[in-house]
């Protein structure tokens, strides 16, 4: 266990009030990277990105082909992605459909197509588009983000699945405009030449095309010809003025239409690319930016043809989809690295690893908090029982100090950094503007190869700062992920990889003094109360002995057993809550755990069960405080065992003995945690539920101030006095409370300020 004690925090630094680890890498999956050696023939593994929406809209969705040089190893169940969009939600399913062989010219054409469509969608900077496409001919010896995203033909039964006609639309500006246009797609008699900025273009090439209007630098998708409208048609402006289209363009843009009798084109704005993984996205019924406009053909410069509005609409979701796939692949690479360590028999879903490395800063529908809560409780228990067994003659205070060296945030951060975990952590809200367009050679980005183990390599996309607390959270979350998926042995194996050496070998509890338990405690009553028969009743004596009652016949108090029992109860209750309520949000799981595992909760349970009468102590102060608590017992709120509602403090010994008795049962049962829970749970009933969980006044006030952006101030006015002050809407709400300790004083002050705030906000 000594190897797990980490005192060197040299990998961390303080910036403002936050502690950050040193500059850390940001990893990119090797499956999406190549050195761009275009052979005469290239084999691509193809996946179909299927888009399904739960709302009605007049623009159809088209599936997309995702092709890369490496076959992915993602779990099938992880290939479903949920997106939040303006009008509702999309379900995306990614499935393998086969392989295609592309020659170097086809690969180049595909790269040009996807660079063009994403440059239009992401930044609309068409002035540089030709230069961007020309850059694709340049050879690049450095690693490049290299995969293909292409329109789908509509049938995946016959390769190559790719809609080459649409892909070839990127060549339109470079093709000679043939007046004969023998391959016209319009019915005979409908095709005709139309004057555009490009020159004369067949009307069929304007149907389903991308155009720009140089007079205002706007980009539109043409969805059809408005045969009933031309330059002489009357237009009603928003101000009520009635004017022809010809006069409108003259007065608004100073343009004289030369072909006013030419039918206008129906154009739609390009769809904005948004972060569709953002859980806080607000839905809206209408999207005015995508409204139709009427365009004279002579003002339009055709950029791509044929390409439909549905293609642009479908591709607008791709950056979010690929960001999720990139994240899953990063999680997969971390999972492979852990498998190499010695966890070959552990089957853990890739998505569970992704959840563990995703922080709340990403603002997605999942993050590591729940897993971190589980991992934290197991880590605490594993470390405590190992320390308890290893240092059998150490006082509780020394055990606690050693425990902190193992499970503290700085210690966990250092362990995580030593194992190169920060590079895998996702800690930023996805910004589509920062997404790397695959195959785009016009923008420089570094992808440096980095070994994360002797067998595994990833690519480093750059350097960033990561909060020390976030690294520690991810360490705990990974422990939690392996615990609930592979069991305790898998979690211990992960901890071993991190550098925390723990085993669950049952070591006999040694005591060098004789104890006659039947002369000191009522064993029969206690065993009946606990529904457990002790093999070694002397453990009961130790569990119930207060520090004031040390005698030759009982030279050890309950503190060591409390140290062990605290950790096992925390672990047992946390696992119970997670199994009982698997769908709860991370925040509510944390609230449930905090409300269930605290000294007030245990103290109430101790008095309610009558356990307090068995405490061995020689302190008048302890005696008076216990008597006072018992006398006021009837006035206490006992709708639940949570003590947060109470406005009085309880003697610490009342809560401690619940934990020490739990520790005694754990040792006596051969470290059988289930027996501990079966014995202690009835004392804690009724357990907190999502319906009965009370809010901690301090946390509730803090959350309210954060949500309402109110100023929160807490100051200590002495050893036991706390003042809470909140400014809201120009009104200051403050309250000072004095109690037996600062924790209770802060709770009482927060409760009073909360009441005042709520009354003010409700207008009462």
VOKOL-75186 format. One record per residue: x, y, z of N, C-alpha, C in turn. Coordinates in pm, whole numbers, plus 50000, padded with zeros to 5 digits. Layout:
BEGIN
XYZXYZXYZ;...
//
This chain:
BEGIN
500814987950000500005000050000500845012650000;502095011750045502925023650049503105029649911;503145021049808503365026049672502235034749624;501065033349690499915041249647499875054949712;500685057249814500675070149879501405080449795;500665090449746501245099949652501325113749717;502545118249743502705131549803503225141749702;503785137049592504365146149494503285151149400;502925163849411501905169749325502545178549218;503695174649172504425182849077503775183848941;502795175348914502125176048785500935185448788;500805193248896499645201948909500085216148939;499285225648894499585239548919498285247048941;498375258149015497185265849048497065277748954;495885278948890495585290348804494315296648859;494435308648918493275314548983492905305949103;491635302049108491155293449217491085278849178;491455275749053491385262049006492765255749003;492835242749037494085235349026494055227548895;495075229548813495175222848684496395213748683;496285203048606497475194848581498345202448481;499595198248468500475204548368499885202648229;500455209548130499965208547992499775193847953;498585190847902498245176947871497875175547724;498105163647671497775160847532496265159547514;495835160847390494445158447352494475148247240;494045135847269494255124847176493205124347066;493655119246951492805117346834492955102746791;491835096246752491905081746725492725078246601;493615068446610494455064446496493645058346382;492445053246410491625047246305491225057346198;491255070246234490815080746140491985088346080;493195082946096494405090046050495155081245951;495735087545849496635080445757497725090145714;498725084645648499805092945595499565096445449;498325094145403497875098345270498735093145157;499025080645161499715074345049498645068944956;498355076244850497305072144757497865062144658;497585049544682497975039144588497045039644467;497415031944366496565031644247495175026444282;495105017144376493815012144423493825012244576;492705016544635492595017844780491355010644829;491505002544931490384995044987489795002945103;488485005145099487785012545205486695003845266;486625004145400485534997645471484395007745485;483205003845445482075013245438481045010545547;480615021445609479545021245708478435030445659;477205026545684476065034845645475575042545767;475575055745756475035064445861473575066745828;472695060145903471255061145878470665071745970;469915081145912469325092145986467805090345991;467265090146114465825088846132465365099546230;464315107046194463865118046280462475115146337;462155122146444460865120046510459945132046490;460165139746384459345151546357459145152846206;458135160546169457845162746027458575174945977;459055173945855459755185245793459725183145643;459705193945566459535192545421460815188745348;461965189145417463215185145353463535170745394;463695161745297463985147745334465395146145389;465615134945457466935131245506467505120045421;468775121045387469435110645310470505103945395;470655090945381471725083845449473075087445388;474125085145466475475089445427476435077645441;477355076545347478375066145351479605071445426;480035063945525481245067045602482255056145567;483335060045497484315050245448485685053545505;486375043245554487715045245607488565032945577;489855034545593490785024045552490895012645654;490335014645773490415004645880489005000745923;488774987845942487484983445994487434986246144;486324992146189486184995946328485864983946416;486174985146546485914974446641484894978746746;484064988346711483084993346807481974983146829;481424983146951480314974246983479094978546902;478304968846860477114971846780476164981146854;476014978846986475044986847060475495001447074;476785003847052477295017447064477205025246934;476715019046830476655025646702475325032746680;474605035246787473395043346782473645056446854;473325067546789473615080846841472335089046839;472035095746948470865104546957471325119046944;470655126346855470975140346832469785149146869;470075160846928469055170746958469155181946854;468085183946778468085194346674466975204246703;466915214846623465975225646652464525220946658;464175211646573462765207646562462415195046639;463365188646701463085176146772464375168246792;464305155446767465495147046784465665137646666;466915133846644467265124246540467885112046605;467605100546547468295088346587469195084146473;470465082246503471455078646402471945064546431;471905056146331472435042646346473535040546242;474665035446286475815033246198476025018146185;475955013146062476124998646043477084995845928;477784984945942478774980845841478044975245719;478454979545598477784974945476478734968445376;480034968645400480944961745308482144970145271;482874965645169484084972445126483934977044981;484654987844948484734992444810486204994944778;486524993944651487884996744604487835009144517;488625019044554488645031744483490035034444430;490095039644307491395043544255491765057344307;492975061444282493465074044340492665086044292;492195085744164491385096844112490045097644183;489445086144210488165086044281488325090944425;489405086844491489655091544627489805106644629;490545112044534490745126444527489425133644505;488585128344415487295134444388486425134344514;486415123244586485635122244710486125132244814;487425133644826487955143244923487565157544886;487635160744758487245174144715485775176744743;484945166644719483515168244745483255171244892;483805163244981483485165145122484105177845178;485285181645129485875194245173484985205845129;484495205245005483645215944953482355217145033;481685205945053480365206545120480505211045265;481565206645334481725210645474482235224845486;483045229445391483475243445396482275252745374;481385248845284480165256745261479295256745387;479135245045447478265243945564478855250945687;480155249845707480765254545830481135269345828;481645274245716482065288245718481575296345599;481025289845495480465297045382481445306245313;482745304345336483755312945274484085307645135;483325312045036483475306644902484615313244825;485115324444876486195331344807487465322844804;487625314344907488825306044916488585291644871;487355288544824487005274744797487875268644688;488115276144581488955270644474490355267344524;490905276244608492225273544664492225261444755;491135259744829491005248144916490995235344835;490245235244725490165223244642491495220544572;492195231144531493495229244468494505223044566;494345226244696495275221044796495185205844808;494065200144764493905185644775494865178244683;495415185244581496375178744491497775178144552;497985186044660499315186444721499575173644798;500795168844791501165157144870501525161745011;501125153945107501355157245247501945145045316;503185146145358503845134645420503515133445568;502785143345621502455142945763501125135645783;500875130445903499595123745929498425133245903;497375127845845496225135845806494945128845850;493975136545895492645131145923492065126445790;491895113445775491655107945642490555097245645;489355101245607488255091945583487275099145491;486275091945443485365097545343483945097845397;483235108645367481825110245400481095113945271;480265105045221479755106145085478265103445078;477595109044976476155106344959475915091844921;474805086644970474445072544952473505071044833;473675059944758472835057744638471405054144673;471185048844793469845044244829469745029244836;470785022244793470795007644799472165002944844;472194994944951473484989945000473704975344963;472874970244875473024956244837474114954444731;474324964544651475324963444544476364974444560;477594971144599478634981344609478774988244473;479245000944467480015007644573479205016744665;477875016844663477035024244757477095039444738;478045044544665478315058844660477575065244542;476925076544567476225084144463477255092644388;477845086744285478935093444212478445105944139;477195105844097476675117644027476705129744119;476295127644245476325138744342477755142444378;478625132444398480025135144430480665143544321;480335140644195480925147844081480435162144072;479435165744152478925179544147480005189744179;481045185444252482115194644290482935198944169;482845191444058483605194643938482915204943850;481705208743885480915217343797481655230043754;482245237743844482885250243802484035248143705;484605236043701485765233543617485385226943485;484105223743467483675217243344483285227643240;483575224443115483115233143006481605231842996;480915243042979479455242842971479055240142826;478705227742802478365223342667476925227142635;476735235442530475395240142497474475228742454;475065218542395474225207442350473675199342468;474515197442570474115190942695473255178642668;473855168542613473135156642568472595148042682;473125149842804472685141542916471655148543004;470835156942945469875164743022468895155543096;468625158943221467745150643304466285154643295;465985166243233464605170843224463885164043107;462545162943115461795157043004462025164942875;461875157942766462105164242635461185176342619;461745187242574460985199442554461055209042670;461525204242788461605212942904462995218942922;463985212642864465355217542880465575230042797;466305239442853466635251842782467845257942848;468505266642774469665273642827469225285942904;469865287743019469525298943105470805306743133;470715320043128471865328643153472145329443303;473375326043342473815327343482475135334643485;475685336543603477005342743615478085334043551;477815320943540478765311743477478685312143325;477635318443275477345317843132476045310543110;475835305542992474595298242962474685284143020;473675280743097473625267843164472285261343134;472305248243110471055241143088470195241943214;468915244043194468015245643307468035233543400;468345221543347468385209743433469525210443533;470605217943500471755218943590471515228943703;470445237143685470085246243793469175239443895;468415229643849467585221943942468525213944034;468365215444163469255208744259470705212944239;470985225344269472355230344256472655239544374;473945241844395474415251544494474885263844419;474355275444455474745287844387475125298244491;475895307944446476125319744529475695331944449;475365342544520474975355044455476035365444492;476965368144400478105376844432477735390644482;476545395544448476205409144491476015410244643;475725398944709475615399344855476375388044924;477125379944846477935368944900477115358644977;475875356544937475045346345000475115333444920;474835322444990474845309144928473445303244941;472985297044832471645291044832471675277444763;470725268944805470435256844730469225259644642;469355256944513468225258644421467385245944425;466105247644453465205236044464464205235244350;464235244744259463315244144145463195257644077;462425257743966462175269943889460755274643914;460605287543941459285293543965458765298743831;458105290043756457705293443620456685304743614;456005307643724454985318243725455535331643773;456855332043800457465344543847458635348343757;458755361343727459925366443656460215380543705;461115387343639461535400543685460435410943684;459385408643605458285418443597457135415243691;457275404343768456225400643863456225410243982;455015412844031454865422044144455315415144273;456095422544353456595417944482456075427044591;455535421344698455065429244812456155429344919;456695441044946457735442145047457135441945188;457995440045287457535439345426456925452645471;457395463745414456865476745454455545480145386;454995470545307453725472645240453865478145098;455085481745058455305487144924455155476144819;454515479444710454335470044598455255474344485;456085464844437457105468144340457465455644260;457975457044140458385445344063459745440344114;460025427744084461335422144123462465430044058;462255434243932463295441743861463615454643935;462555462043975462775474644046463325472044187;462915461044246463435457644379464955456044376;465475448444279466925446344273467655459244236;466985467944161467605480744126467695489844248;466585490844323466575499844438467365494344556;467345481144576468005475244691469485472844667;469845468344545471225464344519471875472044404;471125480744338471685488244226471975479644105;471195468944087471435459543977470325460943873;470735461843749469765461743638469655447643584;468465441843591468255428443535468205429343383;469015421243319469065421243172468085411343111;467665401543190466775391043138465555390243230;464785401443233463685402043327462545392243297;462505386943175461455377343141461835363043178;463045361043228463505347643266462845343643399;462355331243405461715326243528462705326743644;462175330343761463015330943881463255316943937;464315315944013464665303144077464255303544224;463855291744276463535290644419464795286344494;465295295044581466515292044657466235291244806;466995282444874466885281345019468255283245080;468275289945194469535291945264470105278545310;471425278345324472095266345373471805264645521;471675252245564471385249345704472615252245791;472415258645905473555260945995474005247846060;475295246246079475835234446147475885237546296;475255229146376475155231546520475685219446597;475915221646723476285210746813475005203346851;474755192046788473525184446812473675174646928;474815174846995475025166447113474775174247242;474495187047229474305196047343472955193347406;472935189347532471685185547598470765197447623;471315209547622470515221447652469935228147528;470035221547413469535227647290468045230247300;467655242347268466245246047271465585242947137;464455236047142463745233047018462905245046978;462765246946848461925257746797461145252646677;459975258546657459075253746554459505258046415;460065269946403460405275046271461875278946266;462415278246147463805282146126463815292546013;463665305446047463545315745944464765316645854;465935312245902467145313145820467075303945700;466145294345701466035284945591464855288145501;464325300345511463175304145429463585305045282;462585303345196462835303745051462965318145004;463755320144898463905333144833463775331144683;463415342044614463295341544468464525348144408;465185341044316466465345844262466425346444109;466805357744051467005358143905468225349743868;468145340743772469285332243735470535340143701;470375351943641471555359443596472395364643712;471835364443836472605368643953473285357044024;473085344843971473565332844039474805327143970;475785323744052476965316544004476865302244057;476805292543965476625278644005477955273144056;477925267444177479135261944239479195246744229;478075240344257478015225644253476685221444190;476745211444105475535206044044475845192243986;474955182344005473675183144080473885179444226;473285187244313473315184344457472065190344518;471375182744603470065186844652470145193444789;469075200444824468975206344957468985195445064;468445183645030468435172445125469855167845158;470755168545061472145164645086472795174145186;472585187145165473155196845259472515195445397;471215193245400470515191445528471075179345602;471235168245534471745156045596473175157745643;474025164045558475435165745593475635175945705;474635184445731474785194245840474865187445977;474395174945988474445167646115475735159646130;476505158346022477665149446023478745153746123;479095166646137480125169946237479795164846377;478535166046420478155160946552478255145746556;477825139246448477895124546443479345119946450;480195126346371481595122246368482305125646499;481895136346565482485139446695482185128246795;480955122946790480615111846878481415099346840;481555096746711482325084946667483785086546707;484355098546688485725101046731485875098146881;484875102846959484925100947105484845086147140;483965078847072483865064447096485175057347062;485825061746956487095055446917488195058547017;488175070547073489145073747179488885064847301;487615063047336487275053947447487695039747415;487535035647289487935022147248489435020247264;490225030347227491675029247240492105028647386;491415035847473491705034847616491345020947666;490215015747621489795002247663490814991847618;491324993147496492344983747448493604984447533;493964996747571495164998547654494984991647789;493774992347843493504985847971493444970747956;492934965947843492904951447817494324945947814;495254953647755496644949247749497224947147888;496694954647986497284954048121497094940348183;495874935348187495594921948241494104920148261;493324927348185491874926348200491244920248075;491904910048020491424904147896490034897947912;489694893448031488424886548051487274895848085;487554908748094486514918448128485894923848000;484594922147985483884927547869483134939947915;483604951447872482984964047913482564971547788;481324976247780480884983847662481724996347642;482044999147518482845011147488482145023647536;480805023847526480085035747570480265038247719;480425027647798480625029547941481975036147969;482995032547890484285039347902484155053947859;483395056247750483175070047703482495078247811;481505072647877480825079647986481825083348096;482755074348124483715076648232484715087748198;485015089948070486005100148033485355113147988;484035114148001483305126247959482945134548082;483395146948086483105155648200481865163948172;481355170248276480125178048262480315190448174;481585194548153481825206148066481385203547922;481305190947882480865187747746479385190647727;478625191347836477195194547834476415185147742;476725172247751475995162247674475035154847768;474325145147715473295138347793473875128347893;475165127247901475805118347997477135124448037;477585121248155478945124848197479355115648312;480535117748362481165107848450480705108248594;479825117448632479545119648775479005107248844;478015100548784477445088748850478495077848869;479265075148764480315065048774481375069248874;481675082248880482665087048977482175085149120;480875087149141480295084949274480465070349316;480185061149222480345046949249481815043449271;482675048349181484105045349192484715050949318;484275062949357484775069149480484445060549601;483215055449607482815047449723483585034249729;483805028049612484555015449611486025017849644;486585028249587487995031449614488205034149763;487285041449822487385044549965487315031650047;486365022950014486235010350087487455001450068;487905000049943489044991249916490294996149990;490525009349986491705014850054491595013250205;490405015750260490235015050406490415000850457;489804991050388489944977450440491384972450424;492094976950319493494972950304494354979050414;494124991850442494874998550548494544992350684;493284989150706492854983150833493564969850857;493674961850750494334948750762495844950150774;496404959750701497864960950695498444967050823;497754977050877498274984250995497334981851112;497424970051171496454966151273496664972951407;497794979351425498044986251553498055001451538;497705006351420497675020851398496365026751446;496465038751503495265045951544494505050651420;493215053251440492365057551328492895070051259;493465079351333493955091751272495095088951174;495945079351207497035075651116496495068650992;495475060251012494855053550898494205063650805;493555073550865492895083950784493915091850703;495045095050765496095102450694496635094250576;496835081350597497305072650488496245071450379;494995070650420493905069650322493875081950231;494035093850290494005106150212495125106550108;496275100550142497375100150045497035091449925;496035082849941495655073849832494475079349752;493435084249822492175087349753491935102249733;492835110849779492625125249761492695128849613;492085139949577492105144349437493515146549383;494415153049459495775154649406496465141149381;496245131649471496875118449454496325111449331;495005111749315494385105149199494765112149069;494895125249074495315132648954496705128348911;497605127149006498975123148971498995109048912;498235100048973498165086448919497635086548777;496575094348755495995095148621496965100848519;497685111348559498665117448467499805107848437;500255100348537501325090648514500905079948415;499595077048410499065066948317498565073048187;498825086048165498455093148042496945093748020;496185094148130494735094948117494225108448066;494845119848102494275132748060494085133947909;494945127447830494795128347685493505122347634;492925113047712491675106647673490445114247722;490625123547814489495130247877488825140047781;487495139847780486705149447701486195160147799;486665172447785486315182747882485905195947817;485425195347691485055207747622483735205947549;482935216547548481725216847467482115216147320;481495207147246481845205347105481535218047025;482525222846952482365234346863482565229546720;481495228946638481635224046500482695231546420;482935244246455483935252046382485335246446401;485545239246512486855233646541487005219246491;485955213946432485995200146381486945199346262;487755189046257488695187346146487965181246027;487905188545916487285183245795488245172845736;487805160445723488725150145673489185153145531;490485151545509491045153745376491355168145342;491055177445434491295191645407492765194845433;493515197245325494945200245338495235215145342;494185223345334494415237745329494595243845468;494235236545571494365241545707495355232845783;496265239145851497285231445922496765227346059;496925215046091496675210046226497675198846251;498205198546370499225188546402498575175946455;498995164546401498615151546454499915143746476;500415144546597501695138446629501485124646690;502175114746636502045101146686502605100346828;501865093546916502315092247055502005078247106;502965072147171502775059047230502155060747369;501035054047393500435054647526500715041847604;501225031847537501695019547601502675013047504;503235001947544504204995147457503534989847330;502214988047333501514982347219500614992147146;500285003347207499255012147153499785026047120;499315031147008499635044946972498345052346942;498375065346968497295074346931497955086446866;497145096346832497705108746777497345120246869;498335128746893498165140346980497755152146894;496565157546920496045168646841496495182246894;497025182647015497435195547071497525194847221;497865206147283498065207047427496945215447488;496535211647607495465218947675495665217947826;494885225647901494865224848047493675216248089;493895207748187492815199448242492795201448393;491625204248448491515206148592491925193448666;492675195448774493095184148856491905176148905;490845183148945489635176448994489015167748884;489065172248759488475164448650489275151648625;490595152448634491395140348619491045130448729;490915135348852490555126548964489165120548943;488225128748894486875123748867486895112348766;487685113848661487745103648557488395090848611;489405092248696490005080348760488935072848837;488165080148919487095073748996486025067848905;485685075148798484635070348707485055057548635;486315056548597486785044248533486715032448630;487075035048756486935024548858485475020348869;484575030348871483145027448878482655019848757;483135023448637482715016648515483115001948516;484344999248557484814985348561484164977648675;483814984648782483154977948895481774972948854;480934981648795479564977548766479494968548644;480544968348563480534959848443481224946548467;482404946948530483194934748548483294929848690;482724937348786482784933048924484004938448997;484124934649123485174940149209486574936449162;486754924349109488084920349064488544928948947;487604932348857487944941048744488334954948794;487584959948893487904973148950489264972949019;489554962149090490864960949156491984960249054;491734953448941492754952548836493024966248776;491974974148757492164987848707492944996148807;492614994848934493335002249037494804998149040;495074985449017496454980649012497194987248897;496534988548781497144995348666497455009948699;496565016148777496775030048816497925031548916;498215020748989499265021349089498755020149231;497475016449248496885014549381496814999549406;497664994649492497784980149518496864976249633;495804969249600494814965049700494414950749670;494194942849776493614929449757492524927449860;491664917649833490574914849926490814901650000;492084898650025492424886750102491994888850248;491344878850304490844879850441492004877550539;492374888050609493464887250708492854887250847;493224877850935492664877351071492934890251147;491944894351226492074906551307492764902951438;493914909151461494734905551577494524915351692;494334909851811494274918151933495084911252041;495954918952105496884913252204496364914752346;495044915852363494514917252498493244908852510;493014903052626491804894952646490594903852674;489444899752627488214907152650487134897152693;486384900952796485244892852838483964900352803;483494898752680482404907152629481114905852708;480784893952756479514891852824479414899952954;480564904053010480564912153132480444927153103;480584930852977480624945152941479414949752862;478844941252778477694945052697476664933752698;475434937452667474354927552660474374921352520;475114910652506475324904552375474014899552315;473174893252398471934887552346471034898452287;470864909552360470014920352309470584926552182;471894928252181472524934452064472424925451941;472634912451960472534903351846471094902651795;470144903651887468744904051846468434916851769;468964928051818468764940951751469374941051612;470554935151600471294935351473470954923451383;470204914051436469864901951360471114895151307;472104894251397473384888151359474044881951483;474534869751472475224863051582476734863851561;477404869851657478854871951647479614859251682;480584856051598481524845351632482534850451734;482854863451725483784869651821483074881751882;482314879851992481554890852053482424902252104;483714899652123484574910552171484614922052070;484314919151944484234929851844483114939651878;482044934551937480944943351979481404952952087;482224947952179482734956552286483544968052227;484464964552137485284974952073484414984751996;483384979651927482534988351844481714998051927;481474995052054480605003452137481375011452242;482705010552240483515017252343483955031152297;483475041252369483865055152343485275057652396;485955067552342487335070452382487485073852528;486395078052594486465081652736486445069552827;486285057552769486085045552850487225035452834;488415040352805489545031152788489985025752925;490025012452934490395005753059491324994253025;491964988353127492824976753099492084965553028;490814963253067490074952253006489534955652866;489464968552833489054972652697489954984352653;491184981252611492164991652582491984998352445;490964994852369490825000552235489385005552216;489235018052167487905023652143487425020152002;486255025451965485605021651840486185028351715;487155037151729487575045551617488065037651496;488845027051520489345019151406488185012251332;487255006551409486115000051346485205010251275;485115022251332484345032851266484985036351131;486325037151130487065040051006486705029850898;486635017350933486295006850837484815006950803;483965008150907482525007750885482005019250804;482585031050822482195042750743482335039850594;483455033750556483705031250414482805020350358;482545009850436481724998950383480265003250371;479755011250466478385016150455478225025650338;479215034350321479195043450206479105035550076;479935025350065479965016949945478655009249927;478165003050032476944995050023475725003449987;475585014950050474425023450023474505029349883;475715033349842475875038649706475475028249602;475945015949618475615005349522474115002149526;473535002349646472085000049657471305010549579;471665023049594470965033849526471115032649374;472315029349329472555028449184471815016549123;471725005549195470984993949145469484996149152;469045002849257467615005049278467065015549183;467885025649151467415036749066468425039348953;468525030148858469555031248754469345042848657;468125047948649467835058548552467995072648609;468375073748735468485086948796469645094848736;469485108048737470545116848688471725116348785;472925119548734474095119648824473915128548945;473285140148926473095149349037472205143649145;471125136849105470195131449203470805119449276;471585111349204472285100249271473195105749381;473915116649348474805122749446474025128149565;472865134549538472035139649647471505128349735;471075117449671470575105949747471675100249838;472845099049781473965093549859474295102749977;474355115849951474705125250058473655125250168;472375123850128471295123850226471255110950307;471795100150249471735087050315472955084150399;474095089950363475355086850429475875099450497;475435101850621475935113250698475695110550846;476375118150929476335115551073474945117751131;474215127951082472875130551133471945118751105;472055113450982471245101850944471525090051037;472795087251058473165075951143472765078351289;472905090851335472555093951474471075091651499;470225096251408468785094051422468475079051426;469115071551338468885057051332469335050451461;470445055151517470985049351640470015051151756;469455063151768468515065851877467215058251854;466735058351732465465051651701465545036751732;466705030651707466875016251732467215013251877;467535023351957467915021152096469355016452112;470165018452009471555013952016472365022352115;471885034552140472645043752225472775038852368;471825030552413471885026252554473015016252578;473615011052472474695001252486476085007552477;476145020852458477455027352444478205027052577;479475023452572480335023452689481135036552691;480905044952792481625057752800481725062052946;482675070952973482875076553107482945091753098;482035097753024482055112253002480705118153039;480715127453133479475134153171478915142353055;479795148652979479335156752865478635148052762;479255136652729478635127552633477295122752686;477245119452813476015114652875474905125152865;475225137652898474225148352893473705150452751;474615150152656474195152852518473345141452463;473675129152500472855117752456471475118652520;471415121552649470125122752719469285133752657;469915145052626469195156252565468615152252429;469405145152351468935140752220467765131152233;467885121652327466815111852348465545118652397;465685128352488464505135352541463785143352433;464555148352337463935156152228463565147452108;463715134552124463535125452011462135126451952;461125127952036459755128151987459485140451901;460235151151925460015163251847460765163251713;461645153451696462425153051572461565148151457;461875153051337461175148351217461745134951177;460895124651179461365111051151460675105251028;460225113950937459635108850814460675101450732;461935105050749463035097650688464185098050786;465225090650756466375090350845467365101550815;467065110050717467975121050687467945131250800;469105136550833469165146550939469235160750886;469085162450755469255175950698468155185550743;466965179950774465865188850812466015193750956;466815186551035466905189651177467695202551200;467285209651304467955222251335468745221251464;469165209251493469985207051611471105197351576;472195198151647473305188851623473155176851715;473685165651670473635153251748475035149951796;475145143551912476465138851956477075129851849;478305132351814478945124851707478975109951736;479075106351863479165092351900477955084451854;476775091051846475555083951806475645079151661;476225087251576476415082951437477595073651422;478615076051501479835067851490479565053151517;478705050251615478545036151653477795028051547;476975034651464476385027351350477505022451259;478485031251235479595027651147480515017351213;480795019051341481705009651407481084995751418;479774995051444479104982051448479134975551310;478944983651204479044978351068480444972751044;481484979751091482844974751077483064961751152;482464960751271482604948551351481964936651280;480784938651225480094927751153480884923851029;481464933750961482244930750840483404921350874;484144924550979485294916151017484824902351064;483804902351149483354889851208482784880351102;482194885850996481594877550891482584873550784;483844876650803484834873550701484754882850582;484474895650609484374906250508483234903350409;482124898750463480924896250383480054908850387;480124916750282479424929750280477914928050278;477424917450214475974915350205475384913150345;476114905850429475644903650566475594916850642;476584925350619476594938550684475344946450646;475024946650518473874954450472472564948650527;472474935450530471264929050582471054932550730;472144934150802472054937050945471784951850973;472474960650902472404975050931471224981750861;470834976650746469774983450669468494985650750;467994975550827466764978050904466874989851000;468084992351049468265003751141468115017051068;468395017150938468375029550861467035032250793;466115022650806464805024450741464025035750808;463185042950730463055041550584464205048250510;464765040950413465855046650334465345057950246;466245067050214465905078250127465555073149988;464535078949926464145075749789464145088649707;464075087649575464015099949493462815108749530;461755102449580460565110249616460705117049752;461535111249839461635116549975462945123750004;463845124049905465155129949931465015144749965;465485148950080465465163250113466705170050055;466575182550026467725189949974468525195850089;469825194450081470705200850177470565215950158;470165223550260469955237950243471155245250185;472355241050223473565247750171473695245350021;473505232849979473595229549836472445235949758;471245235449814470095241249745470285256149721;470785263049822471015277449808472115280149706;473175272349711474275274149617473805271849473;473015261149451472505258249317471575269249268;470735274349358469815285049321470575297549279;471615300849353472425312649319473135310949185;473615298849157474275296349030473295297548915;472095291848930471095292048822470565306148797;470385313848904469835327348891470925337948881;472185333548880473325342648871473295353248981;473055348549104473025357449219474345356649294;474685367449360475925368049437475745360749570;476645351449599476565343249721477805345949805;477615349349932478735352150020478535344750152;479585337750195479555330850324480775335150403;480575339350526481725343150608481535338050750;482635334550812482615329450949482895340851045;482025342251145482135353251241482685348751375;483255337051376483785331551500483885316451487;484075309951597484275295551591482995288051555;481825293751590480575286551564479505295251501;479865306851448478885315851387479195317751239;478155316751157478305318251012477235327950962;477635336950871476695346150806476625342850658;475415341350609475175338950466474495351350409;474995356150296474445368150235474275365950085;473085369050034472775367449891472125380149840;472625385149727472025396949664471245392549542;469945395949539469085392149426468155403649393;468205408049267467335418849220467445431449306;468655434449345468895446449423468575445249571;468105433749614467755431649755468785422249818;469245425649936470205417250007469475408850111;469655395950102469085386550200470255380950281;470225382650412471315377350493470785371950626;471565362950681471195357250811472465351750877;472555353951008473665348551087473125338051183;473845326851193473425316151283474605311451366;474305308251489475295302551580474815288651620;475705279051617475335265251651476525258351716;476365245451740477415238051808478675236651723;478505237451589479655236951500479365245151375;480405247851298480245256351179479335250051074;479405236851062478585229950963477095232350989;476685230851116475285233051150474925247851138;475835256651178475565271051167475355275051020;476165269550933476015272750790474705267350736;474305255350783473045249650737471865258150781;471885262450906470775270550959470705284150890;471855290350868471875303350801471385302050656;471825291450589471395289150451469895286850444;469365279350541467945276450544467125289250559;467575298250645466865310950667466915319750543;468085320550478468215328750357467375322750244;467355309550234466525302850133465065306650149;464585306150271463195309550298462905323950256;463805333050292463625347050256463625349050104;464555342250037464645343249891463375338249824;462905326649866461715320649805460485329449825;460355335149945459235344149971459305356449882;460525361649863460705373349778460395370149632;460835358549585460625354749445459165351349416;458435346549519457025343249498456105355249520;456695366149570455925378349589455115378549717;455385368949806454635368549932455295377350037;
//
